[in-house]
C-alpha cells in the first residue's frame, strides 16, 4: 500500500504543476451530443470551439466531452466541467436543457450557454440559429429539381425546432409546386448513421428522389449519392461525402457567436439572453448551389438574398395547418414565440 | 502446424482468483502502450482513467451513482452464470422494470407518499422479473435457447419504452420532446451528501450481502453451483434444472428491473427513450470480472464505474476520444476471458493432424 500511495503522490504533484500553469486562463467547456467526427452538428460546434482558441489565444483554455447521452450522464459531465473551474460552458443539444439549469443553479458564478432550448436563467443563456430560413430555400430547390414531386425528410425528434424545419421546407416547396408531397421518417436519434441510412433507403424505395435530414450524420446524403438521388448537407458542408448528390448545405456557423460570448465573459460584460440569428448575421449560411439547373440556382440565390435583406419572412401568411384551418392570416407573420413552440404541421405534410 | 487447447488436469486455485488482477494489469499495460502510440503521456492518461475519479468527494459520489445499476444487475447475472444459465437480456429487463415502476409517478402525478416510492420499486422488480420470465418459459417449455430470446427481448423492450414516452406517457408540457413528466418529491429516491448519491446504493449493497450469504451458506447456493458444474450430477442429486432456470431468470430479471427503476427514480428523474447507456450489457463484464461472486461483483462494478468517469476526465484533460473508455472495457473482458481460458487449458502445438483427446478447438 505504501508504494501505491507514493505513486498517487507522484501523480498528484505532476498534476498540480500542470494546473498551476493554466490557472489564469479562462476555461471554456463544450459538451457535444455526437462525436466530433460526425461531420455535422457536433463537428460544427467543435469548429466554433477551435475558433475561440484561435481568436483568444493564451487568454483561454478550451476542452470538450463528446458523445454525452442526454440525461444523467450529461448532468455529471456538466458538473465535472464546473468543478474543474470552467468560466463558461456551452451545452450543445436540446436535451441538455434541464441538466444545464440544474448545474447552473449550484454554480451561480459560472456562465452557461445552452443551444436550441427555451429556458433561461440569470446564468444560463440560450442560443440557436434560424435554420428554418435555409430549409425554405432547400424546399424550393427540392420542388424545382424533383421529378417525382415527392421529397423525403429524415427527422430526429418531433420537437418544435424539427417541426419548424419541416414546415419551412414544405412552405418553400409549395411556393414552387403547390401539389408537392413530403414523406417524413423519424429515427429517434440525433446521430445514428445506420438508422439514418436505412431511412434514406426506404424513402428512395418509395419513389422519393430528393432527401433532406434533420440528423447529424452524412449517411442519408451518401445513400442518395449511391442511388442517384439528390440531397442537402445538414449543419456542415458535406460535399466531399456526396459530390454529385449535395445540391447545397445549410451550414451552422457558431464561431462568431462563440468568440463574442467568450469575449464578453473575459470582459466581464456577459449577460444572459436568448439569441436567435439567421442568414443575415451569418449564423446560418448556404454553400454553393451545384448539381441543379441554372434557373433553380437563380431562384435559390434570389430567395437567399430576400431572406437576408428581410424582404421575405419564411412564415408569412396565409398558412394553413393539416386540417386546413388558417393559422397565419394573409399579410401577417409568425412571431418568435409561436415559432419557438411550434407543434403543428402545415397543410400537405404527410405525418 | 495445429494449435489446440488442452484441458489442464487441475486449474490452479490461486490463479483462478488472480485472473482478474492479471487481466486488469494487462489492460493497464496495453492501454498505456496504446496511449503512448497515440502520443499521450501514458502515466498521465492512466491517472485520469483510474485515479482521478476517486480524488474528490463529489467524484466518489458519482462513482457510486454509476456503480449502483452495474452492481445490482451484475450480482443477479453472477448467480445466473454460476448455474450455467445465460441471461444476456438484462438491458431489456432493466427497461421494463423502469417502465413498470414509472407507472405510478406518470399516472398519479400528484400522489406524494413514501408508500408510493416503495410501490414504484416493487413494480420495478416485478416488471423486470416478468420480462425475464418470458425467456425462462420459452426455454423450459420449448427448449428455446435463452441467449437468443433474452437478447432479442432487449430490443422489444426498448421499442415498448420508446412508444410509451413518445405516445401516451409523453410530458404534455415537454414541447413534444420524448420524455415523461419529471418525478417530484416522494417519486424520487432520497439522496444524501451534496450530490446525487441516493439510497439505491444501500439497496445494492444489501442485495450483494444477501446473495453472498445465499451462495456460500445456503442449500440454494450449493444447488446453483452443483447444476452449474454439471447438470447431470445436479439431476442425480435431485435438483431440478427447470426450476433452477425459473429461479435464475426471475432473480436476475428482478434485480435488473430494480436497477432500472432506481436509475429512473434516481439520477434521471423521468423516463426518456434511452434510460441506460448499456448497463445491462456492461454488467456481463462486471459479473465475470467479479468471478461470479457477489462481493467480487461489487468491486468490479465500482472499477467499471471509475472507468466511465475516467473516460469523461481523460477527454476533458487530454482530449482523447470518447471511444477510448469503451476500448478499455472491451479489452478488460477480452483479457479476463483469455486469462480464464489459459488457466483452465494449456496451448498445445502439434504437427500431426490428429486432434488430442479432450481438445476444445
Interface residues (C-beta under 8 A of the other chain):
Chain A: X8 X11 X12 X14 X15 X29 X35 X63 X64 X65 X66 X67 X69 X70 X71 X72 X73 X75 X76 X77 X79 X80 X81 X83 X84 X94 X95 X98 X118 X157 X158 X159 X160 X163 X188 X341 X343
Chain B: X43 X44 X47 X51 X55 X56 X58 X59 X62 X65 X66 X162 X166 X175 X176 X177 X178 X182 X195 X196 X263 X266 X267 X268 X272 X273 X274 X275 X277 X309 X312 X313 X315 X316 X317 X319 X321 X322 X323
